[in-house]
Amino acid sequence: MRKVPEIYLILFFLINVEAFSQEEVKRFDLNGYVSTMESVIFDSLSGPFIVDNLLHNRINFKGYLNRNITFATELRNRLFVGDMVRTGPSYSEMTGMDPGWVDMSWNILNEQSFFLNTTIDRLWVDFNYDKFQARVGRQRINWGQTLVWNPNDIFNVYSFFEFDYIERPGSDAVRLQYYPDYSSAIELAVKADYDNRITAAALYRFNKWGYDFQLLSGYFNSEDFIAGAGWSGAFGSVSFRGEMSWFQPVGNLADSSGTGIFTIGFDKAFRNNSMVQIQIMYSNNPADYTSFLSFYTGSLSTKELAFSKFTPFGLYSCPVTPLLNISASGMWFPDLEGYFAGLSLDFSMAENVDFSLFWQHFRSEINNTESNINLGFLRLKYSF
């Protein structure tokens, strides 16, 4: 297990002990949720079913020391029970891995049929003064402009298929931001991961012709130089977004061995609050996955977003009633001779209680092996 650096121990101590010792002069936010989710995996209705249960609790704590200093601690506790756990220790080991520079994920209980994991995915202090802002610690750095794939999101990329982690992963990083005016920003950020690989980049964001543009450049995972750009805006009632990034190996600056990822998307909301979303991604060097499990549950990097040279995506979401929303989505992976199809149903049972049903189907051919995978999820969630 990696040792927790002293700076994080000090940070955790200051955030929690100092905050509660002077509660009368500070303001705090405390919220979170508890959910239980049943899941099933199968290739066909006549085949075997893998059934699991996840009991998930999240706690978000944020304090305001004064108008200039804010701090936060956020964690998730997850109890896994079922067939996947009983397959062996690899599942709990994979779940307990922390990709950050600091290991803040612990399998507190780890038995043959269940295990309990606790992960701190936010632990930061934020200082702001006038046009300057600095944040130190585990945090989310969101540089994405599009809604499905984010080639500009080089610090903490996420998978579209991971619907149960709406907060998204964080990074152990230092982030500096300066706002020259209300419509522009300059950012510098540096992060380190579990393998001491460094990602450092600068971003400039500005507004022109009613669009938000951004340019970025930096050093990615101690392996590549990266240059990228993105935009978001609208023409008429249709939103138009895009991102592009080029990763060039540090040792091969003069050749064309780099990886480029380009994506554009359109989305439109209608009067009845339904929405249509279309996005397409191109990569000259898509990631080479050995199995379905490796790209569905693996720890993605931004450079590995693409499974196929061209990947189109579409989604339609419709509120059937004010309390019930249904959506359908799909992706096509031509190089894998495969596709993804998904359905979701969200029903608000009470002010803080939601019922959700998800279905995901994957068809692909990897290493000359055809696979058809179905995943079903039923979730009940209480927010506080």
C-alpha positions, -999 to 999 in steps of 0.1 A, spaced: 0 0 0 13 34 -9 21 57 20 0 88 24 22 119 21 23 142 51 8 171 31 -25 151 28 -25 142 65 -21 178 74 -47 189 49 -72 164 62 -65 174 98 -70 211 91 -102 206 71 -119 186 97 -105 194 131 -101 232 125 -135 234 110 -154 218 138 -135 236 165 -148 269 152 -182 259 140 -199 290 153 -180 313 129 -181 292 98 -207 280 73 -208 244 60 -225 223 35 -232 186 41 -250 164 16 -249 130 0 -269 100 -9 -275 63 -2 -284 39 -30 -289 2 -35 -284 -12 -69 -291 -47 -82 -272 -57 -114 -272 -86 -137 -248 -96 -165 -257 -122 -192 -250 -130 -228 -284 -145 -235 -316 -152 -216 -309 -190 -218 -274 -186 -205 -260 -181 -170 -267 -149 -151 -242 -130 -129 -261 -112 -102 -246 -86 -78 -257 -59 -53 -240 -26 -46 -249 -6 -15 -234 29 -21 -232 58 3 -216 92 -6 -208 121 18 -199 155 6 -186 180 32 -176 216 23 -167 244 46 -162 282 40 -135 295 63 -141 330 50 -149 347 17 -115 337 3 -109 301 16 -130 270 9 -122 234 18 -138 201 10 -137 164 19 -158 140 -1 -159 102 1 -178 72 -11 -185 39 8 -194 9 -13 -204 -26 -2 -202 -52 -29 -220 -85 -27 -226 -112 -52 -213 -135 -79 -185 -112 -92 -170 -110 -57 -170 -148 -54 -150 -152 -86 -118 -144 -67 -97 -115 -52 -90 -98 -85 -124 -80 -85 -119 -64 -50 -83 -56 -59 -93 -38 -91 -120 -19 -72 -96 -9 -44 -70 5 -67 -64 42 -65 -50 58 -97 -40 89 -78 -6 99 -64 -19 93 -29 -36 60 -21 -69 70 -5 -89 39 -13 -92 11 12 -109 -23 12 -119 -22 49 -136 -56 48 -127 -82 22 -143 -116 25 -152 -144 1 -187 -132 -7 -185 -94 0 -161 -65 5 -164 -29 17 -145 -2 0 -140 34 12 -125 60 -12 -118 97 -6 -121 113 -41 -121 149 -30 -98 165 -5 -88 201 -13 -83 236 -1 -93 265 -24 -80 301 -21 -95 329 -42 -87 366 -43 -99 391 -68 -92 375 -103 -70 347 -89 -79 313 -77 -57 284 -65 -68 249 -55 -45 222 -39 -54 186 -33 -76 159 -48 -100 176 -71 -118 174 -104 -103 194 -133 -129 196 -160 -116 209 -193 -142 192 -215 -166 210 -238 -184 181 -254 -209 157 -236 -197 121 -244 -160 120 -252 -136 147 -240 -101 147 -256 -93 179 -237 -101 164 -203 -65 152 -198 -65 152 -160 -94 130 -151 -112 114 -180 -143 93 -174 -163 66 -193 -197 73 -207 -208 38 -195 -202 47 -158 -236 62 -151 -235 55 -113 -206 79 -106 -220 113 -115 -193 131 -95 -166 117 -118 -130 109 -106 -106 135 -93 -68 141 -95 -41 148 -70 -32 182 -84 -24 219 -81 -46 242 -102 -41 279 -107 -67 301 -124 -66 337 -134 -96 356 -149 -86 387 -170 -122 395 -175 -157 380 -172 -154 359 -205 -118 346 -204 -96 325 -181 -60 313 -180 -53 281 -162 -22 261 -151 -25 226 -136 -1 199 -126 -10 164 -113 8 132 -104 -6 97 -105 1 64 -87 31 57 -109 46 92 -103 37 101 -139 33 139 -144 6 157 -164 11 194 -166 -7 218 -190 -19 254 -196 -52 264 -209 -65 297 -223 -103 301 -226 -120 331 -243 -153 341 -259 -156 352 -295 -186 354 -318 -208 340 -291 -187 309 -287 -165 298 -259 -131 287 -273 -101 271 -255 -65 263 -264 -43 240 -244 -8 227 -244 13 206 -221 29 173 -210 8 142 -206 16 112 -184 53 118 -186 51 103 -222 36 128 -246 35 165 -255 -1 175 -261 -18 203 -280 -55 207 -281 -85 230 -287 -122 231 -280 -153 251 -284 -190 253 -275 -217 276 -287 -249 275 -307 -264 284 -341 -301 291 -336 -315 266 -312 -288 239 -318 -258 237 -296 -225 230 -314 -195 216 -295 -161 201 -304 -127 191 -290 -94 179 -305 -62 168 -290 -29 156 -304 -5 134 -284 31 133 -296 56 109 -279 84 129 -263 111 107 -280 96 110 -315 89 146 -321 99 146 -357 77 118 -370 40 111 -374 37 85 -346 13 107 -326 -23 100 -317 -50 124 -326 -86 124 -312 -112 147 -327 -149 150 -318 -178 172 -327 -213 171 -314 -248 187 -317 -276 188 -292 -310 204 -292 -336 207 -265 -373 210 -274 -402 227 -258 -414 196 -240 -379 193 -225 -370 163 -246 -335 164 -261 -316 150 -291 -278 146 -289 -254 135 -317 -216 132 -315 -189 116 -336 -153 108 -328 -123 101 -350 -89 88 -339 -60 79 -362 -47 54 -336 -75 38 -316 -67 19 -284 -61 -19 -288 -82 -37 -263 -79 -75 -257 -113 -81 -243 -147 -64 -236 -139 -63 -198 -107 -44 -204 -124 -13 -220 -156 -14 -199 -140 -16 -165 -105 -5 -172 -89 28 -160 -91 49 -192 -67 76 -201 -76 104 -225 -54 89 -251 -75 57 -250 -109 71 -255 -114 56 -290 -121 19 -297 -125 25 -334 -113 50 -359 -148 64 -364 -174 62 -336 -208 78 -340 -231 83 -311 -268 93 -307 -291 99 -277 -328 108 -273 -342 118 -239 -379 124 -232 -398 134 -201 -429 113 -204 -443 130 -173 -428 156 -149 -417 126 -127 -407 101 -154 -379 104 -179 -368 78 -205 -338 79 -227 -322 57 -254 -286 59 -267 -263 41 -291 -227 39 -304 -213 21 -334 -177 7 -334 -170 -2 -371 -135 -15 -364 -148 -40 -338 -178 -49 -359 -198 -39 -329 -221 -15 -313 -236 -3 -279 -273 2 -272 -286 16 -240 -320 24 -224 -327 42 -191 -357 50 -170 -357 75 -142 -387 80 -119 -389 105 -90 -408 86 -63 -406 115 -38 -387 147 -33 -355 129 -24 -361 94 -36 -354 82 -72 -359 49 -89 -338 41 -120 -336 12 -145 -307 9 -169 -300 -16 -197 -267 -18 -217 -260 -41 -246 -226 -45 -262 -218 -65 -293 -182 -67 -305 -155 -88 -321 -122 -86 -303 -93 -109 -312 -116 -128 -335 -139 -136 -306 -175 -124 -309 -192 -113 -277 -227 -102 -268 -230 -88 -234 -261 -75 -216 -260 -56 -184 -291 -46 -164 -292 -23 -133 -321 -15 -109 -313 14 -85 -331 30 -56 -315 62 -44 -322 86 -14 -304 120 -14 -299 141 16 
